[in-house]
Amino acid sequence: MLLVLSVVAACTPANGVEPRLGSIPSTPPWVAVATPSVAPTVRPSPLPTASPVAREKPATSSATETPWPSAERVPEPAATPVAGPYAISLAKVADFVPQYTFEWCVGASIQMARSIITGNRDESRTSQRQLWEMARDLTVDSPYGGANPAGWAAALDDLGLGPYRLVSLPTFDAAVREAARALADTGRPVGLVMWAGRHAWVMTGFESTADPRINQDARVTHVRVMDPLYPHGSRWGPSPAPNRLIGLETLARQFVRRDRPDYDFGVDPGWLLVLPVE
Protein backbone atom coordinates (compact mmCIF):
# COMPACT_ATOMS: atom_id res chain seq x y z
CA MET A 1 0.00 0.00 0.00
CA LEU A 2 1.45 3.34 -0.97
CA LEU A 3 2.17 5.72 1.87
CA VAL A 4 0.16 8.63 0.60
CA LEU A 5 -2.74 10.33 2.29
CA SER A 6 -4.98 9.88 -0.71
CA VAL A 7 -4.67 6.10 -0.30
CA VAL A 8 -5.11 6.25 3.46
CA ALA A 9 -8.28 8.28 3.05
CA ALA A 10 -9.61 5.72 0.59
CA CYS A 11 -9.18 2.64 2.78
CA THR A 12 -12.72 2.62 4.14
CA PRO A 13 -14.56 -0.26 2.39
CA ALA A 14 -16.57 0.74 -0.66
CA ASN A 15 -19.20 -1.34 -2.41
CA GLY A 16 -18.85 -4.12 0.14
CA VAL A 17 -15.08 -4.59 -0.32
CA GLU A 18 -13.12 -5.13 2.87
CA PRO A 19 -9.47 -3.97 2.93
CA ARG A 20 -6.82 -6.42 4.07
CA LEU A 21 -5.82 -6.50 7.72
CA GLY A 22 -3.58 -3.51 8.28
CA SER A 23 -5.33 -1.10 5.92
CA ILE A 24 -5.95 2.26 7.52
CA PRO A 25 -9.22 4.20 7.41
CA SER A 26 -9.12 7.97 7.07
CA THR A 27 -7.41 9.92 9.84
CA PRO A 28 -9.65 11.80 12.30
CA PRO A 29 -9.44 15.60 12.46
CA TRP A 30 -7.90 15.59 15.93
CA VAL A 31 -4.80 13.68 14.77
CA ALA A 32 -2.38 15.62 12.61
CA VAL A 33 -0.45 13.14 10.47
CA ALA A 34 2.27 13.96 8.04
CA THR A 35 2.82 10.94 5.83
CA PRO A 36 6.19 9.51 6.91
CA SER A 37 8.38 7.11 5.03
CA VAL A 38 8.48 5.06 8.19
CA ALA A 39 6.29 5.09 11.27
CA PRO A 40 7.52 7.33 14.12
CA THR A 41 9.82 5.77 16.66
CA VAL A 42 9.25 8.19 19.54
CA ARG A 43 8.64 6.22 22.71
CA PRO A 44 6.68 7.48 25.74
CA SER A 45 8.22 7.33 29.19
CA PRO A 46 8.22 3.76 30.55
CA LEU A 47 5.26 2.70 32.64
CA PRO A 48 5.61 0.46 35.70
CA THR A 49 5.00 -3.17 34.79
CA ALA A 50 5.18 -6.56 36.39
CA SER A 51 7.79 -9.00 35.16
CA PRO A 52 6.54 -11.30 32.38
CA VAL A 53 6.47 -15.07 32.58
CA ALA A 54 9.61 -16.37 30.93
CA ARG A 55 9.41 -18.61 27.87
CA GLU A 56 11.99 -20.64 26.00
CA LYS A 57 13.49 -19.19 22.86
CA PRO A 58 11.26 -20.23 19.94
CA ALA A 59 12.29 -22.73 17.33
CA THR A 60 13.93 -21.41 14.19
CA SER A 61 11.41 -20.37 11.55
CA SER A 62 11.57 -21.56 7.98
CA ALA A 63 11.44 -17.91 6.90
CA THR A 64 14.66 -15.95 6.55
CA GLU A 65 14.96 -13.42 9.34
CA THR A 66 17.55 -11.16 10.84
CA PRO A 67 19.33 -12.69 13.87
CA TRP A 68 17.91 -12.01 17.31
CA PRO A 69 20.00 -10.31 19.99
CA SER A 70 21.84 -12.76 22.21
CA ALA A 71 20.58 -11.38 25.53
CA GLU A 72 18.06 -13.70 27.24
CA ARG A 73 15.39 -12.73 29.75
CA VAL A 74 16.09 -14.25 33.17
CA PRO A 75 13.57 -17.08 33.84
CA GLU A 76 11.12 -16.48 36.65
CA PRO A 77 8.57 -18.81 38.24
CA ALA A 78 5.01 -18.74 36.88
CA ALA A 79 2.59 -16.60 38.82
CA THR A 80 0.38 -18.34 41.39
CA PRO A 81 -3.35 -17.56 41.18
CA VAL A 82 -4.40 -15.19 43.97
CA ALA A 83 -7.68 -14.11 45.51
CA GLY A 84 -8.88 -10.51 45.42
CA PRO A 85 -8.15 -7.78 42.85
CA TYR A 86 -5.72 -8.90 40.17
CA ALA A 87 -3.36 -7.13 37.76
CA ILE A 88 -0.75 -8.35 35.28
CA SER A 89 1.47 -6.69 32.69
CA LEU A 90 3.72 -8.82 30.49
CA ALA A 91 5.38 -6.04 28.53
CA LYS A 92 7.68 -3.07 28.81
CA VAL A 93 7.27 0.05 26.71
CA ALA A 94 10.56 -0.94 25.02
CA ASP A 95 8.76 -4.00 23.56
CA PHE A 96 6.68 -1.68 21.36
CA VAL A 97 7.41 -1.63 17.62
CA PRO A 98 5.61 0.71 15.18
CA GLN A 99 4.43 -0.62 11.85
CA TYR A 100 6.78 0.68 9.19
CA THR A 101 4.10 0.80 6.50
CA PHE A 102 0.36 1.27 6.72
CA GLU A 103 -0.01 -2.43 5.84
CA TRP A 104 2.36 -4.25 8.20
CA CYS A 105 0.38 -4.20 11.47
CA VAL A 106 0.55 -8.00 11.71
CA GLY A 107 4.33 -8.00 11.21
CA ALA A 108 4.77 -5.39 13.94
CA SER A 109 2.41 -7.29 16.26
CA ILE A 110 4.45 -10.47 15.80
CA GLN A 111 7.65 -8.53 16.55
CA MET A 112 6.12 -7.26 19.80
CA ALA A 113 4.85 -10.71 20.81
CA ARG A 114 8.29 -12.20 20.15
CA SER A 115 9.98 -9.55 22.30
CA ILE A 116 7.53 -10.10 25.17
CA ILE A 117 7.72 -13.90 25.06
CA THR A 118 11.47 -14.35 24.50
CA GLY A 119 13.08 -11.08 25.60
CA ASN A 120 14.89 -11.01 22.25
CA ARG A 121 14.18 -7.82 20.32
CA ASP A 122 14.57 -7.23 16.62
CA GLU A 123 12.73 -4.01 15.76
CA SER A 124 14.14 -3.73 12.25
CA ARG A 125 12.12 -2.95 9.15
CA THR A 126 13.62 -6.02 7.46
CA SER A 127 12.40 -8.33 10.21
CA GLN A 128 8.93 -6.74 10.19
CA ARG A 129 8.62 -7.21 6.43
CA GLN A 130 9.74 -10.85 6.69
CA LEU A 131 7.24 -11.57 9.46
CA TRP A 132 4.41 -9.89 7.54
CA GLU A 133 5.29 -11.89 4.45
CA MET A 134 5.30 -15.08 6.52
CA ALA A 135 1.80 -14.33 7.85
CA ARG A 136 0.65 -13.38 4.34
CA ASP A 137 1.99 -16.65 2.90
CA LEU A 138 0.17 -18.59 5.64
CA THR A 139 -3.09 -16.74 4.94
CA VAL A 140 -5.44 -18.98 2.95
CA ASP A 141 -7.86 -17.76 0.27
CA SER A 142 -7.57 -14.05 0.99
CA PRO A 143 -9.01 -12.02 -1.89
CA TYR A 144 -6.94 -8.99 -0.84
CA GLY A 145 -3.40 -10.34 -0.94
CA GLY A 146 -2.64 -9.48 2.69
CA ALA A 147 -2.21 -11.21 6.04
CA ASN A 148 -5.40 -12.16 7.84
CA PRO A 149 -5.79 -13.22 11.51
CA ALA A 150 -5.55 -16.93 10.68
CA GLY A 151 -2.17 -16.30 9.01
CA TRP A 152 -1.15 -14.22 12.04
CA ALA A 153 -1.85 -17.17 14.39
CA ALA A 154 -0.12 -19.62 12.06
CA ALA A 155 3.01 -17.43 11.86
CA LEU A 156 3.25 -17.26 15.67
CA ASP A 157 3.08 -21.07 15.72
CA ASP A 158 5.70 -21.47 12.99
CA LEU A 159 8.04 -19.19 14.96
CA GLY A 160 7.71 -21.41 18.03
CA LEU A 161 5.86 -18.72 19.99
CA GLY A 162 2.59 -20.66 20.23
CA PRO A 163 0.44 -22.48 20.20
CA TYR A 164 -1.99 -19.75 19.15
CA ARG A 165 -5.50 -20.17 17.75
CA LEU A 166 -7.88 -17.78 16.02
CA VAL A 167 -11.12 -17.82 18.00
CA SER A 168 -14.41 -15.96 17.81
CA LEU A 169 -16.49 -15.01 20.86
CA PRO A 170 -20.18 -14.05 20.65
CA THR A 171 -19.98 -10.91 22.83
CA PHE A 172 -17.48 -8.19 23.67
CA ASP A 173 -17.50 -9.11 27.38
CA ALA A 174 -16.90 -12.79 26.65
CA ALA A 175 -13.97 -11.93 24.39
CA VAL A 176 -12.34 -9.68 26.99
CA ARG A 177 -12.78 -12.31 29.74
CA GLU A 178 -11.34 -15.07 27.57
CA ALA A 179 -8.42 -12.89 26.50
CA ALA A 180 -7.62 -12.09 30.15
CA ARG A 181 -7.90 -15.71 31.26
CA ALA A 182 -5.62 -16.97 28.46
CA LEU A 183 -3.06 -14.20 29.02
CA ALA A 184 -2.83 -14.95 32.75
CA ASP A 185 -2.83 -18.72 32.19
CA THR A 186 -0.12 -18.84 29.51
CA GLY A 187 1.96 -15.75 30.28
CA ARG A 188 1.78 -14.81 26.60
CA PRO A 189 0.15 -11.79 24.93
CA VAL A 190 -3.16 -11.94 23.08
CA GLY A 191 -3.80 -10.67 19.57
CA LEU A 192 -6.87 -8.45 19.26
CA VAL A 193 -8.46 -8.28 15.80
CA MET A 194 -9.59 -4.66 15.66
CA TRP A 195 -11.81 -2.54 13.42
CA ALA A 196 -14.11 -5.47 12.50
CA GLY A 197 -11.17 -7.43 11.06
CA ARG A 198 -9.03 -4.67 9.57
CA HIS A 199 -6.24 -4.06 12.11
CA ALA A 200 -4.09 -5.76 14.75
CA TRP A 201 -3.39 -4.82 18.37
CA VAL A 202 -1.51 -6.75 21.07
CA MET A 203 -3.06 -7.13 24.53
CA THR A 204 -0.24 -7.18 27.08
CA GLY A 205 -2.04 -7.14 30.44
CA PHE A 206 -5.16 -6.24 32.36
CA GLU A 207 -6.72 -5.39 35.71
CA SER A 208 -9.70 -7.29 37.12
CA THR A 209 -11.75 -7.70 40.25
CA ALA A 210 -10.30 -11.20 40.75
CA ASP A 211 -7.96 -13.69 39.08
CA PRO A 212 -9.92 -14.99 36.06
CA ARG A 213 -8.14 -18.35 36.29
CA ILE A 214 -9.81 -19.22 39.60
CA ASN A 215 -12.90 -17.03 39.69
CA GLN A 216 -15.45 -17.29 36.89
CA ASP A 217 -17.12 -14.12 38.17
CA ALA A 218 -13.94 -12.05 37.79
CA ARG A 219 -14.70 -8.81 35.94
CA VAL A 220 -12.01 -7.24 33.76
CA THR A 221 -11.99 -3.47 34.30
CA HIS A 222 -9.00 -2.31 32.22
CA VAL A 223 -6.64 -3.78 29.63
CA ARG A 224 -3.10 -2.95 28.51
CA VAL A 225 -2.60 -2.75 24.78
CA MET A 226 -0.08 -1.94 22.07
CA ASP A 227 -1.32 -0.48 18.78
CA PRO A 228 1.44 -0.60 16.14
CA LEU A 229 -0.15 2.40 14.45
CA TYR A 230 0.68 4.67 17.44
CA PRO A 231 0.77 7.67 17.43
CA HIS A 232 -1.27 8.18 14.26
CA GLY A 233 -4.79 7.12 15.17
CA SER A 234 -7.56 6.67 12.61
CA ARG A 235 -11.23 7.36 12.07
CA TRP A 236 -11.85 4.61 14.65
CA GLY A 237 -10.14 6.69 17.33
CA PRO A 238 -6.71 7.66 18.70
CA SER A 239 -4.02 5.02 19.23
CA PRO A 240 -3.26 4.38 22.93
CA ALA A 241 0.33 4.90 24.01
CA PRO A 242 2.34 1.66 24.20
CA ASN A 243 1.32 -0.62 27.10
CA ARG A 244 -1.23 1.99 28.20
CA LEU A 245 -3.95 0.84 30.60
CA ILE A 246 -7.32 1.71 29.05
CA GLY A 247 -10.92 1.19 30.12
CA LEU A 248 -13.28 -1.19 28.36
CA GLU A 249 -15.39 1.65 26.99
CA THR A 250 -12.31 2.96 25.18
CA LEU A 251 -11.41 -0.51 23.93
CA ALA A 252 -14.96 -1.14 22.67
CA ARG A 253 -14.77 1.80 20.26
CA GLN A 254 -12.18 -0.05 18.16
CA PHE A 255 -12.53 -3.72 19.20
CA VAL A 256 -15.81 -4.49 17.43
CA ARG A 257 -17.66 -7.46 16.00
CA ARG A 258 -16.57 -8.84 12.66
CA ASP A 259 -19.22 -10.22 10.32
CA ARG A 260 -18.13 -10.68 6.71
CA PRO A 261 -19.90 -13.72 5.23
CA ASP A 262 -18.31 -12.99 1.84
CA TYR A 263 -14.79 -13.55 3.24
CA ASP A 264 -14.45 -16.49 5.62
CA PHE A 265 -11.70 -16.45 8.26
CA GLY A 266 -12.69 -19.99 9.28
CA VAL A 267 -14.50 -18.87 12.44
CA ASP A 268 -18.00 -17.66 13.22
CA PRO A 269 -18.83 -13.94 13.18
CA GLY A 270 -17.95 -12.28 16.48
CA TRP A 271 -15.15 -10.61 18.41
CA LEU A 272 -11.93 -12.21 17.18
CA LEU A 273 -8.85 -13.10 19.22
CA VAL A 274 -5.48 -14.57 18.28
CA LEU A 275 -5.44 -16.54 21.50
CA PRO A 276 -2.51 -18.27 23.27
CA VAL A 277 -3.41 -21.81 24.33
CA GLU A 278 -1.60 -24.56 26.19
C-alpha positions in Angstrom: 0.0 0.0 0.0 1.5 3.3 -1.0 2.2 5.7 1.9 0.2 8.6 0.6 -2.7 10.3 2.3 -5.0 9.9 -0.7 -4.7 6.1 -0.3 -5.1 6.2 3.5 -8.3 8.3 3.1 -9.6 5.7 0.6 -9.2 2.6 2.8 -12.7 2.6 4.1 -14.6 -0.3 2.4 -16.6 0.7 -0.7 -19.2 -1.3 -2.4 -18.8 -4.1 0.1 -15.1 -4.6 -0.3 -13.1 -5.1 2.9 -9.5 -4.0 2.9 -6.8 -6.4 4.1 -5.8 -6.5 7.7 -3.6 -3.5 8.3 -5.3 -1.1 5.9 -5.9 2.3 7.5 -9.2 4.2 7.4 -9.1 8.0 7.1 -7.4 9.9 9.8 -9.6 11.8 12.3 -9.4 15.6 12.5 -7.9 15.6 15.9 -4.8 13.7 14.8 -2.4 15.6 12.6 -0.4 13.1 10.5 2.3 14.0 8.0 2.8 10.9 5.8 6.2 9.5 6.9 8.4 7.1 5.0 8.5 5.1 8.2 6.3 5.1 11.3 7.5 7.3 14.1 9.8 5.8 16.7 9.3 8.2 19.5 8.6 6.2 22.7 6.7 7.5 25.7 8.2 7.3 29.2 8.2 3.8 30.5 5.3 2.7 32.6 5.6 0.5 35.7 5.0 -3.2 34.8 5.2 -6.6 36.4 7.8 -9.0 35.2 6.5 -11.3 32.4 6.5 -15.1 32.6 9.6 -16.4 30.9 9.4 -18.6 27.9 12.0 -20.6 26.0 13.5 -19.2 22.9 11.3 -20.2 19.9 12.3 -22.7 17.3 13.9 -21.4 14.2 11.4 -20.4 11.5 11.6 -21.6 8.0 11.4 -17.9 6.9 14.7 -15.9 6.5 15.0 -13.4 9.3 17.5 -11.2 10.8 19.3 -12.7 13.9 17.9 -12.0 17.3 20.0 -10.3 20.0 21.8 -12.8 22.2 20.6 -11.4 25.5 18.1 -13.7 27.2 15.4 -12.7 29.7 16.1 -14.2 33.2 13.6 -17.1 33.8 11.1 -16.5 36.7 8.6 -18.8 38.2 5.0 -18.7 36.9 2.6 -16.6 38.8 0.4 -18.3 41.4 -3.4 -17.6 41.2 -4.4 -15.2 44.0 -7.7 -14.1 45.5 -8.9 -10.5 45.4 -8.2 -7.8 42.8 -5.7 -8.9 40.2 -3.4 -7.1 37.8 -0.7 -8.3 35.3 1.5 -6.7 32.7 3.7 -8.8 30.5 5.4 -6.0 28.5 7.7 -3.1 28.8 7.3 0.0 26.7 10.6 -0.9 25.0 8.8 -4.0 23.6 6.7 -1.7 21.4 7.4 -1.6 17.6 5.6 0.7 15.2 4.4 -0.6 11.8 6.8 0.7 9.2 4.1 0.8 6.5 0.4 1.3 6.7 0.0 -2.4 5.8 2.4 -4.3 8.2 0.4 -4.2 11.5 0.6 -8.0 11.7 4.3 -8.0 11.2 4.8 -5.4 13.9 2.4 -7.3 16.3 4.4 -10.5 15.8 7.6 -8.5 16.6 6.1 -7.3 19.8 4.8 -10.7 20.8 8.3 -12.2 20.1 10.0 -9.6 22.3 7.5 -10.1 25.2 7.7 -13.9 25.1 11.5 -14.4 24.5 13.1 -11.1 25.6 14.9 -11.0 22.3 14.2 -7.8 20.3 14.6 -7.2 16.6 12.7 -4.0 15.8 14.1 -3.7 12.2 12.1 -2.9 9.2 13.6 -6.0 7.5 12.4 -8.3 10.2 8.9 -6.7 10.2 8.6 -7.2 6.4 9.7 -10.8 6.7 7.2 -11.6 9.5 4.4 -9.9 7.5 5.3 -11.9 4.4 5.3 -15.1 6.5 1.8 -14.3 7.9 0.6 -13.4 4.3 2.0 -16.7 2.9 0.2 -18.6 5.6 -3.1 -16.7 4.9 -5.4 -19.0 3.0 -7.9 -17.8 0.3 -7.6 -14.0 1.0 -9.0 -12.0 -1.9 -6.9 -9.0 -0.8 -3.4 -10.3 -0.9 -2.6 -9.5 2.7 -2.2 -11.2 6.0 -5.4 -12.2 7.8 -5.8 -13.2 11.5 -5.5 -16.9 10.7 -2.2 -16.3 9.0 -1.1 -14.2 12.0 -1.9 -17.2 14.4 -0.1 -19.6 12.1 3.0 -17.4 11.9 3.2 -17.3 15.7 3.1 -21.1 15.7 5.7 -21.5 13.0 8.0 -19.2 15.0 7.7 -21.4 18.0 5.9 -18.7 20.0 2.6 -20.7 20.2 0.4 -22.5 20.2 -2.0 -19.8 19.2 -5.5 -20.2 17.7 -7.9 -17.8 16.0 -11.1 -17.8 18.0 -14.4 -16.0 17.8 -16.5 -15.0 20.9 -20.2 -14.1 20.6 -20.0 -10.9 22.8 -17.5 -8.2 23.7 -17.5 -9.1 27.4 -16.9 -12.8 26.6 -14.0 -11.9 24.4 -12.3 -9.7 27.0 -12.8 -12.3 29.7 -11.3 -15.1 27.6 -8.4 -12.9 26.5 -7.6 -12.1 30.1 -7.9 -15.7 31.3 -5.6 -17.0 28.5 -3.1 -14.2 29.0 -2.8 -15.0 32.8 -2.8 -18.7 32.2 -0.1 -18.8 29.5 2.0 -15.7 30.3 1.8 -14.8 26.6 0.1 -11.8 24.9 -3.2 -11.9 23.1 -3.8 -10.7 19.6 -6.9 -8.4 19.3 -8.5 -8.3 15.8 -9.6 -4.7 15.7 -11.8 -2.5 13.4 -14.1 -5.5 12.5 -11.2 -7.4 11.1 -9.0 -4.7 9.6 -6.2 -4.1 12.1 -4.1 -5.8 14.8 -3.4 -4.8 18.4 -1.5 -6.7 21.1 -3.1 -7.1 24.5 -0.2 -7.2 27.1 -2.0 -7.1 30.4 -5.2 -6.2 32.4 -6.7 -5.4 35.7 -9.7 -7.3 37.1 -11.7 -7.7 40.3 -10.3 -11.2 40.8 -8.0 -13.7 39.1 -9.9 -15.0 36.1 -8.1 -18.3 36.3 -9.8 -19.2 39.6 -12.9 -17.0 39.7 -15.4 -17.3 36.9 -17.1 -14.1 38.2 -13.9 -12.1 37.8 -14.7 -8.8 35.9 -12.0 -7.2 33.8 -12.0 -3.5 34.3 -9.0 -2.3 32.2 -6.6 -3.8 29.6 -3.1 -2.9 28.5 -2.6 -2.8 24.8 -0.1 -1.9 22.1 -1.3 -0.5 18.8 1.4 -0.6 16.1 -0.2 2.4 14.5 0.7 4.7 17.4 0.8 7.7 17.4 -1.3 8.2 14.3 -4.8 7.1 15.2 -7.6 6.7 12.6 -11.2 7.4 12.1 -11.8 4.6 14.6 -10.1 6.7 17.3 -6.7 7.7 18.7 -4.0 5.0 19.2 -3.3 4.4 22.9 0.3 4.9 24.0 2.3 1.7 24.2 1.3 -0.6 27.1 -1.2 2.0 28.2 -4.0 0.8 30.6 -7.3 1.7 29.0 -10.9 1.2 30.1 -13.3 -1.2 28.4 -15.4 1.6 27.0 -12.3 3.0 25.2 -11.4 -0.5 23.9 -15.0 -1.1 22.7 -14.8 1.8 20.3 -12.2 -0.1 18.2 -12.5 -3.7 19.2 -15.8 -4.5 17.4 -17.7 -7.5 16.0 -16.6 -8.8 12.7 -19.2 -10.2 10.3 -18.1 -10.7 6.7 -19.9 -13.7 5.2 -18.3 -13.0 1.8 -14.8 -13.5 3.2 -14.4 -16.5 5.6 -11.7 -16.5 8.3 -12.7 -20.0 9.3 -14.5 -18.9 12.4 -18.0 -17.7 13.2 -18.8 -13.9 13.2 -18.0 -12.3 16.5 -15.1 -10.6 18.4 -11.9 -12.2 17.2 -8.8 -13.1 19.2 -5.5 -14.6 18.3 -5.4 -16.5 21.5 -2.5 -18.3 23.3 -3.4 -21.8 24.3 -1.6 -24.6 26.2 
